[in-house]
Amino acid sequence: MAAAWVIWLGIVIQILPKIKDLMKEAEKLFDDIPDSGEQKKQYVMAMVKIIAEALTNVTGPEWDVIWLKVDKAISAFIDIFCPFLFPNDEGVE
């Protein structure tokens, strides 16, 4: 089996192009809820986890390690990208 870093990096590379769409979807879903930035991010991360799980057949403790890396990378990307996508709104925090 490939090294764990190859797996999580591959997952992140495949998911990154979809993050903008997921963030916009979350913005629409939670638009009427004030101060919903954290809920938006949780929604996006839940969708990312579903996608990531579908991209690999790794399970158990090895998956947990991979998911931690994917989670950190995507979460950081969201935090960086959000102010550009939603400049006049709190967006996804």
N, C-alpha and C positions, 0 to 999 in steps of 0.2 A: 504494500500500500504506500502511496505517496506520503511524503512528510506532511505533517499537519499544516505547516505554514503555506504549502502549495495549495492545499484544499481551501483554507480560509481566504487566502488572497484571491484565488480564482472565483470564489463566491462573491467577494466584495466587488471585484471587477465586473462580474455579470450583473450585479444588482445596482451599482451606482447609476447607470443610465436611467433607471426607473424611479430613482428617489424623488426627482422633481415632480413626476406625476403622482406619486404617493403622497407627497406633501400637499400638493394642490387638492387632491381628493380629501385629505384630512381637513384642510382649510374649509372646504365646502360642508363637510359633515358636521363640523363643530362651529360653524360660522355664527350661530345664534347664541352660543354659550360664551359669556364673558370670561376672560382670564383662563382660556382653555388650552393654552400652549402646551402644558404637560400632557394633557389628554391627547392632543394631536400627535405629539411625539410618541406616546405609548402606542397609539393606533398604527403609526408608520412602522415602529419597531416590531409590532405583532405581525404585520404583513411581511416585513423583511424576514422574520424568523420562519414563517410559512414557506416563503420562496426559497430561503437557504436550505431548509430541510428537504425540499423537493429537488434541489440541485445535487444532493449527495446521498449516498446510501449508508453513511457512517451513523452509528448509533452508540448509545451508552456513554461511558465516561469520556471516550474520545470525542464524541459529538459535543459534550459539554465544554471541553477545552476549545474546540473549533468555534462554537457559538460565542464564547466570551470574546474571542478575537474579532469575529465579525461584528458583534454588538458594539464593541468599543470603536471600531473603525467607522461604521455607519453612523453611530451616534455623534461622533466628532464631525463627520461630514455634514450632518443635519445642522448641528450648532453653527458651523461655519457658513453654510449655504443659506440658511433661513433669512438673515437680514437682507440678502440680495434678492431673494424670491419675494419676500414680503416687507419691503422697505418702510411702508407706512403703517404696519400692523405688528403686533407682537409675534404673529406667525407661530411656528412650532418652536418651542423653547427647548 
